[in-house]
Amino acid sequence: MSLPPLKRRRAPRGAGEQLRDEILDATTELLLETGHAKAVSIRSVAQRVGVTPPSIYLHFADKDALLDAVCARYFEKLDEQMQQAAADQPNAVEVLRAQGLAYVRFAMQTPELYRIATMGEGRPGSDVDTTLNSSAFQHLLNSVQALIDEGIYPPGDPTIPALQLLTAAHGVAALLISKPYLPWGDVDEFVDQTLSAACLGRVVLGLVDGDATPAQTVEWLLDRQPRERKS
Protein backbone atom coordinates (compact mmCIF):
# COMPACT_ATOMS: atom_id res chain seq x y z
CA MET A 1 0.00 0.00 0.00
CA SER A 2 1.50 3.32 -1.05
CA LEU A 3 1.28 6.36 1.17
CA PRO A 4 -0.17 9.63 -0.19
CA PRO A 5 2.39 12.34 -0.84
CA LEU A 6 3.04 14.70 2.01
CA LYS A 7 1.46 18.12 1.68
CA ARG A 8 4.10 20.63 0.75
CA ARG A 9 3.77 24.37 1.12
CA ARG A 10 3.93 26.37 -2.08
CA ALA A 11 7.56 27.30 -2.66
CA PRO A 12 8.35 31.02 -2.50
CA ARG A 13 9.24 32.83 -5.70
CA GLY A 14 12.77 31.89 -6.80
CA ALA A 15 12.81 28.65 -4.79
CA GLY A 16 12.89 26.37 -7.85
CA GLU A 17 16.56 25.57 -7.28
CA GLN A 18 15.74 24.46 -3.74
CA LEU A 19 13.08 22.06 -5.05
CA ARG A 20 15.55 20.73 -7.60
CA ASP A 21 18.03 19.98 -4.82
CA GLU A 22 15.30 18.27 -2.78
CA ILE A 23 14.44 16.10 -5.78
CA LEU A 24 18.09 15.12 -6.20
CA ASP A 25 18.41 14.39 -2.47
CA ALA A 26 15.29 12.21 -2.53
CA THR A 27 16.47 10.31 -5.60
CA THR A 28 19.87 9.70 -4.01
CA GLU A 29 18.23 8.44 -0.80
CA LEU A 30 15.99 6.06 -2.73
CA LEU A 31 18.93 4.72 -4.74
CA LEU A 32 20.86 4.01 -1.57
CA GLU A 33 17.83 2.44 0.14
CA THR A 34 16.69 0.23 -2.73
CA GLY A 35 20.11 -0.59 -4.13
CA HIS A 36 19.03 -0.38 -7.74
CA ALA A 37 18.04 2.31 -10.23
CA LYS A 38 15.16 0.19 -11.55
CA ALA A 39 13.49 0.40 -8.14
CA VAL A 40 13.36 4.19 -8.31
CA SER A 41 10.56 5.89 -10.22
CA ILE A 42 9.41 9.46 -10.81
CA ARG A 43 6.36 8.68 -8.70
CA SER A 44 8.41 7.38 -5.76
CA VAL A 45 10.67 10.43 -5.89
CA ALA A 46 7.67 12.77 -5.97
CA GLN A 47 6.18 10.94 -3.02
CA ARG A 48 9.40 11.24 -1.05
CA VAL A 49 9.67 14.98 -1.74
CA GLY A 50 5.97 15.66 -1.14
CA VAL A 51 5.06 16.95 -4.60
CA THR A 52 3.20 15.60 -7.62
CA PRO A 53 5.03 13.87 -10.53
CA PRO A 54 4.44 16.84 -12.87
CA SER A 55 6.53 18.94 -10.49
CA ILE A 56 9.46 16.60 -11.13
CA TYR A 57 9.06 16.98 -14.89
CA LEU A 58 9.36 20.75 -14.57
CA HIS A 59 13.01 20.14 -13.63
CA PHE A 60 13.88 16.87 -15.39
CA ALA A 61 12.61 15.63 -18.76
CA ASP A 62 12.47 11.99 -17.65
CA LYS A 63 13.95 9.46 -15.25
CA ASP A 64 17.18 9.19 -17.26
CA ALA A 65 17.72 12.94 -17.02
CA LEU A 66 17.07 12.79 -13.28
CA LEU A 67 19.59 9.97 -12.79
CA ASP A 68 22.09 11.86 -14.95
CA ALA A 69 21.78 14.87 -12.66
CA VAL A 70 22.26 12.69 -9.58
CA CYS A 71 25.40 11.17 -11.09
CA ALA A 72 26.73 14.57 -12.14
CA ARG A 73 26.36 15.80 -8.56
CA TYR A 74 28.04 12.58 -7.39
CA PHE A 75 31.11 13.38 -9.51
CA GLU A 76 31.20 16.89 -8.08
CA LYS A 77 31.36 15.42 -4.56
CA LEU A 78 33.94 12.87 -5.70
CA ASP A 79 36.09 15.71 -6.98
CA GLU A 80 35.79 17.51 -3.64
CA GLN A 81 37.00 14.40 -1.82
CA MET A 82 39.90 13.91 -4.23
CA GLN A 83 41.03 17.53 -3.85
CA GLN A 84 40.78 17.42 -0.07
CA ALA A 85 42.93 14.28 -0.03
CA ALA A 86 45.48 15.88 -2.36
CA ALA A 87 45.80 19.09 -0.36
CA ASP A 88 49.11 19.62 1.45
CA GLN A 89 50.76 16.55 -0.10
CA PRO A 90 54.55 16.99 -0.23
CA ASN A 91 55.05 16.37 -3.95
CA ALA A 92 53.27 15.66 -7.24
CA VAL A 93 53.62 11.87 -6.93
CA GLU A 94 51.91 11.89 -3.54
CA VAL A 95 49.17 14.16 -4.91
CA LEU A 96 48.41 11.64 -7.66
CA ARG A 97 48.49 8.74 -5.20
CA ALA A 98 46.16 10.54 -2.77
CA GLN A 99 43.70 11.33 -5.56
CA GLY A 100 43.56 7.67 -6.60
CA LEU A 101 43.04 6.45 -3.04
CA ALA A 102 40.28 8.99 -2.47
CA TYR A 103 38.59 7.91 -5.70
CA VAL A 104 38.41 4.25 -4.64
CA ARG A 105 37.34 5.01 -1.07
CA PHE A 106 34.56 7.31 -2.22
CA ALA A 107 33.30 4.69 -4.69
CA MET A 108 33.15 2.05 -1.96
CA GLN A 109 31.18 4.34 0.35
CA THR A 110 28.30 4.60 -2.14
CA PRO A 111 28.57 1.54 -4.43
CA GLU A 112 25.12 1.85 -6.01
CA LEU A 113 25.69 5.45 -7.04
CA TYR A 114 29.13 4.51 -8.33
CA ARG A 115 27.68 1.70 -10.46
CA ILE A 116 25.09 4.01 -11.99
CA ALA A 117 27.55 6.85 -12.55
CA THR A 118 30.34 4.81 -14.12
CA MET A 119 28.86 1.56 -15.40
CA GLY A 120 25.48 2.62 -16.74
CA GLU A 121 24.77 3.16 -20.41
CA GLY A 122 26.81 6.15 -21.52
CA ARG A 123 25.44 9.05 -23.53
CA PRO A 124 28.14 11.33 -24.95
CA GLY A 125 27.54 14.93 -23.94
CA SER A 126 25.42 13.99 -20.93
CA ASP A 127 25.66 15.93 -17.69
CA VAL A 128 27.60 12.99 -16.24
CA ASP A 129 30.35 13.08 -18.86
CA THR A 130 30.51 16.88 -18.81
CA THR A 131 30.93 16.98 -15.04
CA LEU A 132 33.51 14.19 -14.97
CA ASN A 133 35.58 15.83 -17.69
CA SER A 134 35.45 19.23 -16.01
CA SER A 135 36.10 18.15 -12.43
CA ALA A 136 37.67 14.91 -11.17
CA PHE A 137 39.30 13.93 -14.45
CA GLN A 138 40.55 17.45 -15.13
CA HIS A 139 42.29 17.56 -11.76
CA LEU A 140 43.80 14.14 -12.43
CA LEU A 141 44.99 15.47 -15.78
CA ASN A 142 46.58 18.45 -14.04
CA SER A 143 48.41 16.13 -11.63
CA VAL A 144 49.86 14.12 -14.52
CA GLN A 145 50.90 17.34 -16.25
CA ALA A 146 52.70 18.43 -13.09
CA LEU A 147 54.70 15.18 -13.12
CA ILE A 148 55.58 15.75 -16.76
CA ASP A 149 56.65 19.33 -16.04
CA GLU A 150 58.91 18.11 -13.23
CA GLY A 151 60.53 15.51 -15.50
CA ILE A 152 59.20 12.59 -13.44
CA TYR A 153 56.90 11.38 -16.22
CA PRO A 154 58.11 11.34 -19.84
CA PRO A 155 57.07 14.32 -21.98
CA GLY A 156 53.90 14.18 -24.03
CA ASP A 157 50.15 14.60 -23.92
CA PRO A 158 48.94 13.91 -20.34
CA THR A 159 45.55 12.60 -21.52
CA ILE A 160 46.51 8.96 -22.11
CA PRO A 161 48.45 8.47 -18.85
CA ALA A 162 45.62 10.18 -16.95
CA LEU A 163 43.10 7.82 -18.56
CA GLN A 164 45.34 4.85 -17.72
CA LEU A 165 45.45 5.89 -14.06
CA LEU A 166 41.69 6.50 -14.03
CA THR A 167 41.22 3.02 -15.52
CA ALA A 168 43.34 1.50 -12.76
CA ALA A 169 41.38 3.27 -10.02
CA HIS A 170 38.06 2.38 -11.62
CA GLY A 171 39.07 -1.26 -12.07
CA VAL A 172 40.03 -1.62 -8.42
CA ALA A 173 36.85 0.11 -7.24
CA ALA A 174 34.58 -1.91 -9.55
CA LEU A 175 36.05 -5.26 -8.49
CA LEU A 176 35.99 -4.42 -4.79
CA ILE A 177 32.32 -3.48 -5.13
CA SER A 178 31.19 -6.36 -7.35
CA LYS A 179 33.44 -9.11 -5.92
CA PRO A 180 33.92 -8.31 -2.22
CA TYR A 181 34.39 -12.01 -1.44
CA LEU A 182 37.70 -12.32 -3.31
CA PRO A 183 40.78 -12.72 -1.05
CA TRP A 184 41.77 -9.04 -1.04
CA GLY A 185 43.53 -9.14 2.32
CA ASP A 186 43.85 -5.67 3.81
CA VAL A 187 41.76 -3.62 1.37
CA ASP A 188 43.49 -0.30 2.02
CA GLU A 189 46.90 -1.89 1.55
CA PHE A 190 45.75 -3.65 -1.63
CA VAL A 191 44.39 -0.42 -3.10
CA ASP A 192 47.51 1.54 -2.15
CA GLN A 193 49.90 -1.02 -3.67
CA THR A 194 47.88 -1.35 -6.87
CA LEU A 195 47.61 2.39 -7.47
CA SER A 196 51.23 2.96 -6.49
CA ALA A 197 52.27 0.38 -9.08
CA ALA A 198 50.22 2.21 -11.71
CA CYS A 199 51.66 5.60 -10.77
CA LEU A 200 55.29 4.49 -10.52
CA GLY A 201 55.13 2.19 -13.52
CA ARG A 202 54.86 5.26 -15.71
CA VAL A 203 58.15 6.50 -14.25
CA VAL A 204 59.89 3.26 -15.23
CA LEU A 205 58.45 3.35 -18.73
CA GLY A 206 59.88 6.82 -19.12
CA LEU A 207 63.39 5.62 -18.23
CA VAL A 208 63.64 2.70 -20.66
CA ASP A 209 63.58 2.63 -24.42
CA GLY A 210 60.02 3.25 -25.61
CA ASP A 211 60.20 0.16 -27.83
CA ALA A 212 61.54 -2.13 -25.10
CA THR A 213 59.63 -5.36 -24.47
CA PRO A 214 58.53 -6.28 -20.93
CA ALA A 215 61.39 -8.81 -20.76
CA GLN A 216 63.92 -6.15 -21.81
CA THR A 217 62.50 -3.74 -19.23
CA VAL A 218 62.91 -6.34 -16.47
CA GLU A 219 66.47 -7.03 -17.58
CA TRP A 220 67.22 -3.29 -17.56
CA LEU A 221 65.88 -2.99 -14.01
CA LEU A 222 67.78 -6.03 -12.76
CA ASP A 223 71.03 -4.65 -14.17
CA ARG A 224 70.56 -1.57 -12.01
CA GLN A 225 69.91 -3.37 -8.74
CA PRO A 226 72.61 -3.19 -6.05
CA ARG A 227 75.04 -6.14 -6.35
CA GLU A 228 74.10 -7.52 -2.90
CA ARG A 229 70.45 -7.86 -3.97
CA LYS A 230 71.43 -9.86 -7.06
CA SER A 231 73.40 -12.43 -5.12
C-alpha positions in Angstrom: 0.0 0.0 0.0 1.5 3.3 -1.1 1.3 6.4 1.2 -0.2 9.6 -0.2 2.4 12.3 -0.8 3.0 14.7 2.0 1.5 18.1 1.7 4.1 20.6 0.7 3.8 24.4 1.1 3.9 26.4 -2.1 7.6 27.3 -2.7 8.3 31.0 -2.5 9.2 32.8 -5.7 12.8 31.9 -6.8 12.8 28.7 -4.8 12.9 26.4 -7.9 16.6 25.6 -7.3 15.7 24.5 -3.7 13.1 22.1 -5.0 15.5 20.7 -7.6 18.0 20.0 -4.8 15.3 18.3 -2.8 14.4 16.1 -5.8 18.1 15.1 -6.2 18.4 14.4 -2.5 15.3 12.2 -2.5 16.5 10.3 -5.6 19.9 9.7 -4.0 18.2 8.4 -0.8 16.0 6.1 -2.7 18.9 4.7 -4.7 20.9 4.0 -1.6 17.8 2.4 0.1 16.7 0.2 -2.7 20.1 -0.6 -4.1 19.0 -0.4 -7.7 18.0 2.3 -10.2 15.2 0.2 -11.5 13.5 0.4 -8.1 13.4 4.2 -8.3 10.6 5.9 -10.2 9.4 9.5 -10.8 6.4 8.7 -8.7 8.4 7.4 -5.8 10.7 10.4 -5.9 7.7 12.8 -6.0 6.2 10.9 -3.0 9.4 11.2 -1.0 9.7 15.0 -1.7 6.0 15.7 -1.1 5.1 16.9 -4.6 3.2 15.6 -7.6 5.0 13.9 -10.5 4.4 16.8 -12.9 6.5 18.9 -10.5 9.5 16.6 -11.1 9.1 17.0 -14.9 9.4 20.7 -14.6 13.0 20.1 -13.6 13.9 16.9 -15.4 12.6 15.6 -18.8 12.5 12.0 -17.7 13.9 9.5 -15.2 17.2 9.2 -17.3 17.7 12.9 -17.0 17.1 12.8 -13.3 19.6 10.0 -12.8 22.1 11.9 -15.0 21.8 14.9 -12.7 22.3 12.7 -9.6 25.4 11.2 -11.1 26.7 14.6 -12.1 26.4 15.8 -8.6 28.0 12.6 -7.4 31.1 13.4 -9.5 31.2 16.9 -8.1 31.4 15.4 -4.6 33.9 12.9 -5.7 36.1 15.7 -7.0 35.8 17.5 -3.6 37.0 14.4 -1.8 39.9 13.9 -4.2 41.0 17.5 -3.9 40.8 17.4 -0.1 42.9 14.3 0.0 45.5 15.9 -2.4 45.8 19.1 -0.4 49.1 19.6 1.5 50.8 16.5 -0.1 54.5 17.0 -0.2 55.0 16.4 -4.0 53.3 15.7 -7.2 53.6 11.9 -6.9 51.9 11.9 -3.5 49.2 14.2 -4.9 48.4 11.6 -7.7 48.5 8.7 -5.2 46.2 10.5 -2.8 43.7 11.3 -5.6 43.6 7.7 -6.6 43.0 6.4 -3.0 40.3 9.0 -2.5 38.6 7.9 -5.7 38.4 4.2 -4.6 37.3 5.0 -1.1 34.6 7.3 -2.2 33.3 4.7 -4.7 33.2 2.0 -2.0 31.2 4.3 0.4 28.3 4.6 -2.1 28.6 1.5 -4.4 25.1 1.8 -6.0 25.7 5.5 -7.0 29.1 4.5 -8.3 27.7 1.7 -10.5 25.1 4.0 -12.0 27.6 6.9 -12.5 30.3 4.8 -14.1 28.9 1.6 -15.4 25.5 2.6 -16.7 24.8 3.2 -20.4 26.8 6.2 -21.5 25.4 9.1 -23.5 28.1 11.3 -25.0 27.5 14.9 -23.9 25.4 14.0 -20.9 25.7 15.9 -17.7 27.6 13.0 -16.2 30.3 13.1 -18.9 30.5 16.9 -18.8 30.9 17.0 -15.0 33.5 14.2 -15.0 35.6 15.8 -17.7 35.5 19.2 -16.0 36.1 18.1 -12.4 37.7 14.9 -11.2 39.3 13.9 -14.4 40.5 17.4 -15.1 42.3 17.6 -11.8 43.8 14.1 -12.4 45.0 15.5 -15.8 46.6 18.4 -14.0 48.4 16.1 -11.6 49.9 14.1 -14.5 50.9 17.3 -16.3 52.7 18.4 -13.1 54.7 15.2 -13.1 55.6 15.7 -16.8 56.6 19.3 -16.0 58.9 18.1 -13.2 60.5 15.5 -15.5 59.2 12.6 -13.4 56.9 11.4 -16.2 58.1 11.3 -19.8 57.1 14.3 -22.0 53.9 14.2 -24.0 50.1 14.6 -23.9 48.9 13.9 -20.3 45.6 12.6 -21.5 46.5 9.0 -22.1 48.5 8.5 -18.8 45.6 10.2 -17.0 43.1 7.8 -18.6 45.3 4.9 -17.7 45.4 5.9 -14.1 41.7 6.5 -14.0 41.2 3.0 -15.5 43.3 1.5 -12.8 41.4 3.3 -10.0 38.1 2.4 -11.6 39.1 -1.3 -12.1 40.0 -1.6 -8.4 36.8 0.1 -7.2 34.6 -1.9 -9.6 36.1 -5.3 -8.5 36.0 -4.4 -4.8 32.3 -3.5 -5.1 31.2 -6.4 -7.4 33.4 -9.1 -5.9 33.9 -8.3 -2.2 34.4 -12.0 -1.4 37.7 -12.3 -3.3 40.8 -12.7 -1.0 41.8 -9.0 -1.0 43.5 -9.1 2.3 43.9 -5.7 3.8 41.8 -3.6 1.4 43.5 -0.3 2.0 46.9 -1.9 1.6 45.7 -3.7 -1.6 44.4 -0.4 -3.1 47.5 1.5 -2.2 49.9 -1.0 -3.7 47.9 -1.3 -6.9 47.6 2.4 -7.5 51.2 3.0 -6.5 52.3 0.4 -9.1 50.2 2.2 -11.7 51.7 5.6 -10.8 55.3 4.5 -10.5 55.1 2.2 -13.5 54.9 5.3 -15.7 58.1 6.5 -14.2 59.9 3.3 -15.2 58.4 3.4 -18.7 59.9 6.8 -19.1 63.4 5.6 -18.2 63.6 2.7 -20.7 63.6 2.6 -24.4 60.0 3.3 -25.6 60.2 0.2 -27.8 61.5 -2.1 -25.1 59.6 -5.4 -24.5 58.5 -6.3 -20.9 61.4 -8.8 -20.8 63.9 -6.2 -21.8 62.5 -3.7 -19.2 62.9 -6.3 -16.5 66.5 -7.0 -17.6 67.2 -3.3 -17.6 65.9 -3.0 -14.0 67.8 -6.0 -12.8 71.0 -4.7 -14.2 70.6 -1.6 -12.0 69.9 -3.4 -8.7 72.6 -3.2 -6.1 75.0 -6.1 -6.4 74.1 -7.5 -2.9 70.5 -7.9 -4.0 71.4 -9.9 -7.1 73.4 -12.4 -5.1 
